[in-house]
């Protein structure tokens, strides 16, 4: 298996693929291309999340009005219940995320 292989041709919707999942951890690949979270509402997760951009670029925003721009190799830890959303991903190329929920 290779994290960069088998990227769907149709990216009209963001793609979420579980790599490993059990009761304590979930590791997933997310593929975005110009996608963002809905304008209303925030992700508010029960678990901590660590995300890394393997390819592309993205901007994450937090409910405390801060945001972070992520480029290839950048990562961030999002504590449980830290409200956040994806406000931008590159529309010109795939953004490949590695997300670990724990």
N, CA, C and O atoms as a MOPAC input file, in Angstrom:
PM7 MOZYME 1SCF
protein

 N      0.84900 1    -1.18900 1     0.00000 1
 C      0.00000 1     0.00000 1     0.00000 1
 C      0.88800 1     1.24200 1     0.00000 1
 O      1.98800 1     1.24500 1     0.55200 1
 N      0.37800 1     2.29300 1    -0.63400 1
 C      1.08100 1     3.56300 1    -0.69900 1
 C      0.05800 1     4.67500 1    -0.50900 1
 O     -0.97100 1     4.68800 1    -1.18400 1
 N      0.32500 1     5.59700 1     0.39200 1
 C     -0.61300 1     6.66700 1     0.73800 1
 C     -0.94900 1     7.56100 1    -0.44700 1
 O     -2.00400 1     8.19400 1    -0.46600 1
 N     -0.04700 1     7.61800 1    -1.45100 1
 C     -0.24800 1     8.48400 1    -2.60700 1
 C     -0.91600 1     7.77300 1    -3.78000 1
 O     -1.21000 1     8.40900 1    -4.79200 1
 N     -1.16000 1     6.48700 1    -3.66800 1
 C     -1.78900 1     5.72600 1    -4.75000 1
 C     -3.30000 1     5.68900 1    -4.59100 1
 O     -3.84200 1     5.98900 1    -3.52700 1
 N     -3.95600 1     5.31700 1    -5.66500 1
 C     -5.41200 1     5.10700 1    -5.68100 1
 C     -6.19100 1     6.36300 1    -5.28100 1
 O     -7.17900 1     6.28400 1    -4.55200 1
 N     -5.73700 1     7.51100 1    -5.76300 1
 C     -6.50200 1     8.75200 1    -5.56000 1
 C     -7.66100 1     8.71000 1    -6.55500 1
 O     -7.43200 1     8.55700 1    -7.75500 1
 N     -8.88600 1     8.84100 1    -6.08400 1
 C    -10.02800 1     8.79200 1    -7.00300 1
 C     -9.96500 1     9.90100 1    -8.05400 1
 O     -9.49800 1    11.00400 1    -7.77400 1
 N    -10.43400 1     9.60200 1    -9.25600 1
 C    -10.51300 1    10.61700 1   -10.30700 1
 C    -11.58500 1    11.65500 1    -9.98200 1
 O    -11.41700 1    12.84200 1   -10.25800 1
 N    -12.68600 1    11.19500 1    -9.39500 1
 C    -13.79500 1    12.08500 1    -9.05500 1
 C    -13.60600 1    12.60700 1    -7.63100 1
 O    -13.82900 1    11.88800 1    -6.65600 1
 N    -13.19300 1    13.86200 1    -7.53000 1
 C    -13.03000 1    14.49000 1    -6.22400 1
 C    -14.06400 1    15.60400 1    -6.02400 1
 O    -13.78500 1    16.63000 1    -5.40400 1
 N    -15.26300 1    15.37400 1    -6.56500 1
 C    -16.33100 1    16.34900 1    -6.37100 1
 C    -16.74500 1    16.40500 1    -4.89900 1
 O    -17.29400 1    17.40900 1    -4.44300 1
 N    -16.48100 1    15.32500 1    -4.15900 1
 C    -16.68400 1    15.29500 1    -2.71700 1
 C    -15.36600 1    14.88600 1    -2.06800 1
 O    -14.59200 1    14.11400 1    -2.63500 1
 N    -15.12800 1    15.40600 1    -0.89400 1
 C    -13.92800 1    15.04200 1    -0.14600 1
 C    -13.95500 1    13.53900 1     0.14100 1
 O    -15.02200 1    12.96800 1     0.36700 1
 N    -12.78600 1    12.90000 1     0.13200 1
 C    -12.68700 1    11.45200 1     0.30900 1
 C    -12.06400 1    11.14800 1     1.67800 1
 O    -10.98700 1    11.64900 1     2.00200 1
 N    -12.75300 1    10.32400 1     2.47500 1
 C    -12.26800 1     9.87900 1     3.77800 1
 C    -12.08300 1     8.37400 1     3.71800 1
 O    -13.03100 1     7.64700 1     3.41900 1
 N    -10.86900 1     7.89000 1     3.99900 1
 C    -10.58200 1     6.45300 1     3.95100 1
 C     -9.88000 1     6.02100 1     5.21900 1
 O     -8.80300 1     6.52200 1     5.54000 1
 N    -10.49100 1     5.08300 1     5.94700 1
 C     -9.85400 1     4.54000 1     7.15000 1
 C     -8.69200 1     3.64100 1     6.75700 1
 O     -8.82500 1     2.77200 1     5.89600 1
 N     -7.55500 1     3.86200 1     7.39700 1
 C     -6.38300 1     3.00000 1     7.20600 1
 C     -6.33400 1     1.97100 1     8.32500 1
 O     -6.13800 1     0.78100 1     8.07900 1
 N     -6.51800 1     2.44300 1     9.57300 1
 C     -6.54300 1     1.58000 1    10.75700 1
 C     -7.59900 1     2.13800 1    11.69100 1
 O     -7.71400 1     3.35200 1    11.86300 1
 N     -8.37500 1     1.23800 1    12.29500 1
 C     -9.36200 1     1.70100 1    13.27200 1
 C     -9.61200 1     0.61400 1    14.29900 1
 O     -9.82800 1    -0.54900 1    13.95900 1
 N     -9.57900 1     1.01900 1    15.57600 1
 C    -10.01600 1     0.15300 1    16.66300 1
 C    -10.63200 1     1.04900 1    17.73000 1
 O    -10.88500 1     2.22600 1    17.47100 1
 N    -10.87500 1     0.51900 1    18.91400 1
 C    -11.58400 1     1.31600 1    19.92400 1
 C    -10.76000 1     2.49000 1    20.45400 1
 O    -11.32300 1     3.41500 1    21.03700 1
 N     -9.42700 1     2.47100 1    20.26200 1
 C     -8.56900 1     3.51100 1    20.82000 1
 C     -8.02400 1     4.50500 1    19.79900 1
 O     -7.61300 1     5.60600 1    20.16600 1
 N     -8.01600 1     4.13200 1    18.53700 1
 C     -7.35900 1     4.97300 1    17.53800 1
 C     -8.00800 1     4.79400 1    16.16700 1
 O     -8.48800 1     3.71500 1    15.82300 1
 N     -8.00900 1     5.87000 1    15.40400 1
 C     -8.41800 1     5.78400 1    14.00100 1
 C     -7.40800 1     6.59200 1    13.19900 1
 O     -7.14200 1     7.75300 1    13.51000 1
 N     -6.85200 1     5.97400 1    12.17300 1
 C     -5.93400 1     6.64800 1    11.26400 1
 C     -6.61100 1     6.66700 1     9.90500 1
 O     -7.04600 1     5.63100 1     9.40100 1
 N     -6.69700 1     7.85600 1     9.31500 1
 C     -7.38200 1     7.96000 1     8.03700 1
 C     -6.61900 1     8.85900 1     7.06900 1
 O     -5.87400 1     9.75900 1     7.45600 1
 N     -6.84400 1     8.56800 1     5.79600 1
 C     -6.36700 1     9.44200 1     4.72800 1
 C     -7.56800 1    10.24600 1     4.26400 1
 O     -8.65000 1     9.70600 1     4.03600 1
 N     -7.35300 1    11.54600 1     4.12800 1
 C     -8.38500 1    12.43900 1     3.62200 1
 C     -7.82400 1    13.09600 1     2.36600 1
 O     -6.68900 1    13.57300 1     2.36300 1
 N     -8.61200 1    13.11800 1     1.31200 1
 C     -8.19400 1    13.76900 1     0.07400 1
 C     -9.18500 1    14.88500 1    -0.22100 1
 O    -10.38400 1    14.65400 1    -0.37100 1
 N     -8.65300 1    16.10700 1    -0.30100 1
 C     -9.44300 1    17.30600 1    -0.57600 1
 C     -8.93600 1    17.94300 1    -1.85900 1
 O     -7.77000 1    17.78200 1    -2.22000 1
 N     -9.79200 1    18.65000 1    -2.53300 1
 C     -9.37900 1    19.45700 1    -3.69000 1
 C    -10.35200 1    20.62300 1    -3.79400 1
 O    -11.39600 1    20.53100 1    -4.43900 1
 N     -9.98400 1    21.72400 1    -3.14100 1
 C    -10.85400 1    22.88400 1    -3.11300 1
 C    -12.00000 1    22.76400 1    -2.13200 1
 O    -12.91800 1    23.58300 1    -2.16200 1
 N    -11.97600 1    21.76500 1    -1.26200 1
 C    -13.06000 1    21.56400 1    -0.30400 1
 C    -12.82800 1    22.37800 1     0.96600 1
 O    -11.69500 1    22.71300 1     1.31100 1
 N    -13.90600 1    22.68100 1     1.64100 1
 C    -13.85300 1    23.32900 1     2.94300 1
 C    -15.07200 1    22.87400 1     3.74100 1
 O    -16.01000 1    22.28800 1     3.20100 1
 N    -15.03000 1    23.15900 1     5.03000 1
 C    -16.16000 1    22.82000 1     5.89800 1
 C    -17.32600 1    23.75300 1     5.59600 1
 O    -17.12400 1    24.83900 1     5.05300 1
 N    -18.54300 1    23.34300 1     5.94200 1
 C    -19.68700 1    24.24400 1     5.77900 1
 C    -19.46900 1    25.54600 1     6.55400 1
 O    -18.79600 1    25.55400 1     7.58400 1
 N    -20.03600 1    26.63600 1     6.06000 1
 C    -19.87400 1    27.93500 1     6.71900 1
 C    -20.41600 1    27.92900 1     8.14200 1
 O    -19.83700 1    28.55400 1     9.03100 1
 N    -21.51500 1    27.23000 1     8.36300 1
 C    -22.09500 1    27.19200 1     9.70500 1
 C    -21.66200 1    25.91500 1    10.41500 1
 O    -21.53900 1    24.85600 1     9.79800 1
 N    -21.43900 1    26.02900 1    11.69700 1
 C    -21.07800 1    24.87600 1    12.50600 1
 C    -19.57300 1    24.64000 1    12.56600 1
 O    -18.80400 1    25.17600 1    11.76900 1
 N    -19.18600 1    23.83100 1    13.52700 1
 C    -17.78300 1    23.51300 1    13.78000 1
 C    -17.65900 1    22.01900 1    14.03900 1
 O    -18.59900 1    21.38900 1    14.52500 1
 N    -16.49900 1    21.45100 1    13.71500 1
 C    -16.19100 1    20.10200 1    14.18700 1
 C    -15.91700 1    20.21600 1    15.68100 1
 O    -15.16300 1    21.08800 1    16.11100 1
 N    -16.52700 1    19.33800 1    16.47100 1
 C    -16.33700 1    19.29500 1    17.92500 1
 C    -16.24100 1    17.82100 1    18.28800 1
 O    -17.25400 1    17.16900 1    18.54100 1
 N    -15.02700 1    17.30300 1    18.31300 1
 C    -14.78600 1    15.86200 1    18.40700 1
 C    -14.50900 1    15.40700 1    19.83100 1
 O    -13.94400 1    16.14300 1    20.64000 1
 N    -14.91200 1    14.19900 1    20.11300 1
 C    -14.69800 1    13.57300 1    21.42500 1
 C    -13.23800 1    13.20600 1    21.65700 1
 O    -12.79200 1    13.13800 1    22.80300 1
 N    -12.48600 1    12.96700 1    20.57900 1
 C    -11.09500 1    12.53300 1    20.69400 1
 C    -10.14300 1    13.62500 1    20.23600 1
 O    -10.53300 1    14.54400 1    19.51500 1
 N     -8.87600 1    13.51300 1    20.66700 1
 C     -7.82300 1    14.34900 1    20.12700 1
 C     -7.60600 1    13.96000 1    18.67000 1
 O     -7.87700 1    12.82600 1    18.27500 1
 N     -7.11500 1    14.90700 1    17.87600 1
 C     -6.80600 1    14.61800 1    16.48000 1
 C     -5.46400 1    15.25100 1    16.14000 1
 O     -5.20500 1    16.41000 1    16.46400 1
 N     -4.62200 1    14.47200 1    15.48500 1
 C     -3.35300 1    14.95300 1    14.95200 1
 C     -3.45900 1    14.84600 1    13.44300 1
 O     -3.76500 1    13.77500 1    12.92000 1
 N     -3.21000 1    15.95000 1    12.72700 1
 C     -3.28900 1    15.92600 1    11.27000 1
 C     -1.99300 1    16.45300 1    10.67400 1
 O     -1.35000 1    17.35400 1    11.21500 1
 N     -1.63000 1    15.85900 1     9.53600 1
 C     -0.43900 1    16.27600 1     8.80100 1
 C     -0.80500 1    16.40000 1     7.33200 1
 O     -1.55500 1    15.58100 1     6.80000 1
 N     -0.27600 1    17.42100 1     6.68100 1
 C     -0.45800 1    17.58100 1     5.23400 1
 C      0.70600 1    16.86900 1     4.54800 1
 O      1.86700 1    17.24200 1     4.71000 1
 N      0.36900 1    15.84700 1     3.78800 1
 C      1.38100 1    15.10700 1     3.04100 1
 C      1.61300 1    15.72000 1     1.66700 1
 O      2.71600 1    15.65300 1     1.12500 1
 N      0.56100 1    16.31900 1     1.10900 1
 C      0.62600 1    16.95400 1    -0.20400 1
 C     -0.41600 1    18.05300 1    -0.22800 1
 O     -1.50500 1    17.88400 1     0.32000 1
 N     -0.09700 1    19.19000 1    -0.86300 1
 C     -1.06000 1    20.27200 1    -0.99500 1
 C     -0.95500 1    21.29700 1     0.11600 1
 O      0.07100 1    21.40500 1     0.78800 1
 N     -2.04200 1    22.05500 1     0.30100 1
 C     -2.10300 1    23.11900 1     1.30100 1
 C     -3.51900 1    23.21800 1     1.84100 1
 O     -4.48500 1    22.86100 1     1.16600 1
 N     -3.62600 1    23.71300 1     3.07900 1
 C     -4.93500 1    23.88700 1     3.69900 1
 C     -4.85700 1    24.96900 1     4.76700 1
 O     -3.77900 1    25.30800 1     5.25500 1
 N     -6.01200 1    25.49900 1     5.11700 1
 C     -6.12200 1    26.42200 1     6.24600 1
 C     -7.16600 1    25.86200 1     7.20300 1
 O     -8.29400 1    25.56500 1     6.80800 1
 N     -6.77200 1    25.72300 1     8.47400 1
 C     -7.68000 1    25.32800 1     9.54700 1
 C     -7.99300 1    26.55300 1    10.38200 1
 O     -7.09000 1    27.32500 1    10.70600 1
 N     -9.24900 1    26.74500 1    10.73700 1
 C     -9.65700 1    27.83900 1    11.60900 1
 C    -10.25300 1    27.26500 1    12.87900 1
 O    -10.83300 1    26.17900 1    12.88300 1
 N    -10.09600 1    28.02400 1    13.96500 1
 C    -10.57500 1    27.59800 1    15.27500 1
 C    -11.57000 1    28.61600 1    15.80700 1
 O    -11.55000 1    29.78000 1    15.40600 1
 N    -12.44100 1    28.17600 1    16.71000 1
 C    -13.50700 1    29.05800 1    17.18600 1
 C    -12.98700 1    30.22400 1    18.02400 1
 O    -13.73900 1    31.15500 1    18.31100 1
 N    -11.72600 1    30.19000 1    18.41700 1
 C    -11.14000 1    31.32300 1    19.14600 1
 C    -10.60800 1    32.38200 1    18.18600 1
 O     -9.88500 1    33.29000 1    18.59600 1
 N    -10.96800 1    32.26600 1    16.90800 1
 C    -10.63400 1    33.20700 1    15.83600 1
 C     -9.20300 1    33.04800 1    15.29900 1
 O     -8.77900 1    33.83500 1    14.45300 1
 N     -8.46300 1    32.05500 1    15.76900 1
 C     -7.13000 1    31.83000 1    15.21500 1
 C     -7.23400 1    30.87100 1    14.02800 1
 O     -8.22100 1    30.15100 1    13.87500 1
 N     -6.20500 1    30.87800 1    13.20500 1
 C     -6.15200 1    29.93900 1    12.08800 1
 C     -4.70000 1    29.56100 1    11.85100 1
 O     -3.77900 1    30.24300 1    12.29900 1
 N     -4.52000 1    28.46400 1    11.14200 1
 C     -3.18700 1    27.97800 1    10.82800 1
 C     -3.17100 1    27.53500 1     9.36700 1
 O     -4.07000 1    26.83000 1     8.90900 1
 N     -2.14300 1    27.95600 1     8.65100 1
 C     -1.93800 1    27.51300 1     7.28000 1
 C     -0.99800 1    26.32500 1     7.31000 1
 O      0.08400 1    26.39500 1     7.89400 1
 N     -1.40700 1    25.24000 1     6.68200 1
 C     -0.62100 1    24.01300 1     6.65200 1
 C     -0.15100 1    23.74300 1     5.23400 1
 O     -0.94200 1    23.76800 1     4.29100 1
 N      1.13800 1    23.48600 1     5.09200 1
 C      1.72600 1    23.10000 1     3.81700 1
 C      2.34100 1    21.72300 1     3.98100 1
 O      2.33900 1    21.16900 1     5.08000 1
 N      2.86300 1    21.17000 1     2.90600 1
 C      3.41400 1    19.82000 1     2.94200 1
 C      4.40200 1    19.65800 1     4.09100 1
 O      5.34600 1    20.43400 1     4.23500 1
 N      4.16500 1    18.63500 1     4.90200 1
 C      5.01800 1    18.33900 1     6.05000 1
 C      4.57400 1    18.98900 1     7.34000 1
 O      5.05900 1    18.61100 1     8.40700 1
 N      3.66200 1    19.96000 1     7.28400 1
 C      3.17400 1    20.62400 1     8.49700 1
 C      2.13600 1    19.75400 1     9.18600 1
 O      1.37400 1    19.03400 1     8.54100 1
 N      2.12600 1    19.83600 1    10.51100 1
 C      1.13500 1    19.08600 1    11.28800 1
 C      0.67300 1    19.91200 1    12.47100 1
 O      1.32600 1    20.87400 1    12.87300 1
 N     -0.46500 1    19.51900 1    13.02000 1
 C     -1.04900 1    20.20800 1    14.16200 1
 C     -1.83500 1    19.18900 1    14.98800 1
 O     -2.42900 1    18.25300 1    14.45200 1
 N     -1.82300 1    19.39400 1    16.29300 1
 C     -2.64400 1    18.59500 1    17.19500 1
 C     -3.86600 1    19.41900 1    17.57500 1
 O     -3.75000 1    20.57600 1    17.97900 1
 N     -5.03200 1    18.80900 1    17.44000 1
 C     -6.29100 1    19.46200 1    17.79000 1
 C     -6.84800 1    18.73000 1    19.01200 1
 O     -7.30000 1    17.59100 1    18.89300 1
 N     -6.82300 1    19.36700 1    20.17900 1
 C     -7.33600 1    18.69300 1    21.37700 1
 C     -8.82900 1    18.37900 1    21.26000 1
 O     -9.56400 1    19.05000 1    20.53600 1
 N     -9.25100 1    17.36100 1    21.97600 1
 C    -10.67800 1    17.01800 1    22.01700 1
 C    -11.48700 1    18.26500 1    22.37700 1
 O    -11.09900 1    19.03800 1    23.25200 1
 N    -12.59600 1    18.44500 1    21.70100 1
 C    -13.55100 1    19.54500 1    21.89700 1
 C    -13.01500 1    20.92000 1    21.50600 1
 O    -13.64700 1    21.93300 1    21.80500 1
 N    -11.85500 1    20.97300 1    20.83900 1
 C    -11.40000 1    22.24700 1    20.25800 1
 C    -12.17000 1    22.42800 1    18.94900 1
 O    -11.90800 1    21.73300 1    17.96700 1
 N    -13.08900 1    23.33300 1    18.94100 1
 C    -13.91800 1    23.52900 1    17.75500 1
 C    -13.05800 1    24.07900 1    16.62400 1
 O    -12.27900 1    25.01500 1    16.80500 1
 N    -13.22500 1    23.46300 1    15.43900 1
 C    -12.38800 1    23.82300 1    14.29200 1
 C    -13.11700 1    23.52100 1    12.99200 1
 O    -14.12700 1    22.81800 1    12.97200 1
 N    -12.57800 1    24.07200 1    11.90400 1
 C    -13.11400 1    23.77300 1    10.58000 1
 C    -12.01900 1    24.00700 1     9.55200 1
 O    -11.06400 1    24.74600 1     9.79300 1
 N    -12.17500 1    23.36800 1     8.41300 1
 C    -11.28000 1    23.58600 1     7.27300 1
 C    -11.86800 1    24.74400 1     6.48200 1
 O    -12.98400 1    24.64400 1     5.97300 1
 N    -11.12200 1    25.84600 1     6.37500 1
 C    -11.65300 1    27.01000 1     5.66800 1
 C    -11.17100 1    27.09000 1     4.23100 1
 O    -11.73000 1    27.84700 1     3.43800 1
 N    -10.13000 1    26.31200 1     3.87300 1
 C     -9.62900 1    26.35500 1     2.49800 1
 C     -8.71000 1    25.16400 1     2.26100 1
 O     -7.92100 1    24.79600 1     3.13100 1
 N     -8.81700 1    24.56600 1     1.08000 1
 C     -7.81500 1    23.63700 1     0.56800 1
 C     -7.53000 1    24.02800 1    -0.87500 1
 O     -8.37900 1    24.60500 1    -1.55400 1
 N     -6.34600 1    23.71300 1    -1.32600 1
 C     -5.91200 1    24.10600 1    -2.66000 1
 C     -6.88100 1    23.58400 1    -3.72500 1
 O     -7.17800 1    22.38900 1    -3.75100 1
 N     -7.37500 1    24.46200 1    -4.60100 1
 C     -8.28000 1    24.01100 1    -5.65600 1
 C     -7.53300 1    23.44800 1    -6.87700 1
 O     -8.14300 1    22.84000 1    -7.75600 1
 N     -6.22900 1    23.65200 1    -6.92000 1
 C     -5.45100 1    23.27200 1    -8.10100 1
 C     -4.80300 1    21.90000 1    -8.01500 1
 O     -4.41000 1    21.33300 1    -9.03500 1
 N     -4.68800 1    21.36500 1    -6.81700 1
 C     -4.06400 1    20.05600 1    -6.63400 1
 C     -4.71500 1    19.35900 1    -5.44900 1
 O     -5.35200 1    20.00600 1    -4.61800 1
 N     -4.55900 1    18.06500 1    -5.37100 1
 C     -5.10100 1    17.32900 1    -4.24000 1
 C     -4.34300 1    17.72600 1    -2.97000 1
 O     -3.12600 1    17.90900 1    -2.98500 1
 N     -5.08400 1    17.85200 1    -1.89000 1
 C     -4.48400 1    17.97400 1    -0.56600 1
 C     -4.70000 1    16.63400 1     0.10600 1
 O     -5.83500 1    16.20200 1     0.30700 1
 N     -3.59900 1    15.98000 1     0.45500 1
 C     -3.67200 1    14.66800 1     1.10300 1
 C     -3.29700 1    14.84600 1     2.56700 1
 O     -2.19200 1    15.27600 1     2.89800 1
 N     -4.25000 1    14.50300 1     3.44000 1
 C     -4.08400 1    14.61100 1     4.88300 1
 C     -3.85900 1    13.21700 1     5.46700 1
 O     -4.39700 1    12.23300 1     4.96000 1
 N     -3.08300 1    13.13800 1     6.50800 1
 C     -3.02000 1    11.96200 1     7.36200 1
 C     -3.57200 1    12.39900 1     8.70200 1
 O     -3.01600 1    13.29100 1     9.34100 1
 N     -4.65900 1    11.78200 1     9.13400 1
 C     -5.32600 1    12.17600 1    10.38000 1
 C     -5.30900 1    11.00200 1    11.34000 1
 O     -5.62100 1     9.86900 1    10.97200 1
 N     -4.93700 1    11.29500 1    12.58400 1
 C     -4.91700 1    10.29200 1    13.64800 1
 C     -5.82900 1    10.78100 1    14.74900 1
 O     -5.57900 1    11.82400 1    15.35300 1
 N     -6.88900 1    10.03000 1    15.01500 1
 C     -7.84300 1    10.34000 1    16.08600 1
 C     -7.52400 1     9.38200 1    17.23200 1
 O     -7.48300 1     8.16600 1    17.04300 1
 N     -7.29500 1     9.95000 1    18.43800 1
 C     -6.91200 1     9.10200 1    19.58100 1
 C     -7.49800 1     9.61700 1    20.87400 1
 O     -7.27700 1     9.02500 1    21.93100 1

